[in-house]
Amino acid sequence: MGRDDLYITVPSFFRCPISLDVMKSPVSLCTGVTYDRASIQRWLDDGNNTCPATMQVLKTKELVPNRNLQRLIQIWFDSVARHQPYTFSEPKSVVVPSQNQVKLLVKHLNNNWFSSLSKILHFAKESEQNREFLARIDWFFNKVIYFMRNEEFDFKIVEKVVKLLDLMSNNISDKKPLLETNCLSTILLVLQRGNSDSQIQAVRLLESVAADEESKLKMAQKEGLIPELVKSLMKENNPRLIEATLACLIAITIPKSIKIKLIQHRTIPELKNLLSQPNTTISITEKSLELQEALSTCKEERAAEIWRDSVLLQRVVEKVMKVSSNATEHAVAILWSGCYLFRERKAREAVAGGGGNGMMMTKLLLLIQSNCSPAVRLMSADLLKLFRVSSKLCLSSYDTKTTHIMPF
């Protein structure tokens, strides 16, 4: 076989604009541009709301399967495989089952767990309509939950179940069965042993389950769950997992007991680390500040470490009017809690030391005149009065000392 025989020319429109690989499951956005499903889904999951190729803002994030292109790619695959049997090994696209086939798969789910779940998962990925259809099938949710309750199943099956439940979280009305001890144990296991995508799906599933105070408390009471979530914040090489974890912690951090538990498990140092990273994304910064704002409302002694950490407070001050309007509002609320509401002396000293009263007062004056929320304008006004009084007291003290040492 000659050297030229090893080279296969791939039609450019078969390649995904993001990954540049041959598309396995081509789907089109509302802009008309087609991408491989896995690549564009990651793009959308990262919080983007634009088409990567055209940068147009998306009116809808629905992914429409491009059947014609998929057939063309399949024909090309088959042709290449016949002519180059030793140099081509691209896997064939998975055939998505019909609605009638899915009904049978759900009915006989116990016969071939892994294969049946894989096919059901591909069906659910195709569209929101498919997910709604699945949710309407009698006993579907109960059968899927069965895998979560039983510890004897293979871990790969459990990962697929978590992926399916995460995908269908908006279609499941009653999620209370997921709060059972065995189900929470299974989700915790995925957090500990799963791959990156599985961990993200498990965290998102937890967030969707935290619908009311009872749900949040049950999750917090599950031994090992809170420490594992806090540990996820340490994975600096996985910003998607960090962002999903922050969103989950924000969702459950409403009851006072959970706030205290998070503080006990060293959440605050991890937030300081995230706020100190130079390349932290805007979304992670906003969520880090939002979670810290929730924790800063605790008056308990354990929460006082927020106000004793001058470096952390200086990082908060730095985010005011620098990252985004959301980040600014969360940062001001944190500073207001410590400096004005709780009158923490160390907090006021840290804010003044992080750039001087003058710089902080300038920012507060700008905020009062800006289009920020009324609550933030009021908090800014409170802080401005506080720092003005503090400045006058310092100046008065300085003048008094100067007078005492002046010669007559």
Buried (B, 14 or more C-beta within 10 A) or exposed (E): EEEEEEEEEBEEEBBBBBBEBBBBBBBBBBBEBBBBBBBBBBBBBEEBEBBBBEEBEBEEEEBBBBEEBBEBBEEBBEEBBEEBEEEEEBEEBEEBBEEEBBBEBBBEBEEEBEEBBBBBBBBBBBBEEBBEBBBEBEEBBEBBBBBBBEEEBEEBBBBBBBBBBBBBBEBBEEBEBBBBEEBBBBBBBBBEEBEEBBBBBBBBBBBBBBBEEEBBBBBBBBEEBBBBBBBBBBBEEBBBBBBBBBBBBBBBBBBEEBBBBBBEBBBBBBBBBBBEBEEBBEBBBBBBBBBBBBBBBBEEEBBBBBBEBBEBBBBBBBBBBEBBBBBBBBBBBBBBBBBBBBEBEBBBBBBBEBBEBEBBBBBBEEBBEBEBEEEBBEBBBBBBEBBEEBBEEEEEEEEEEEEEEEEE
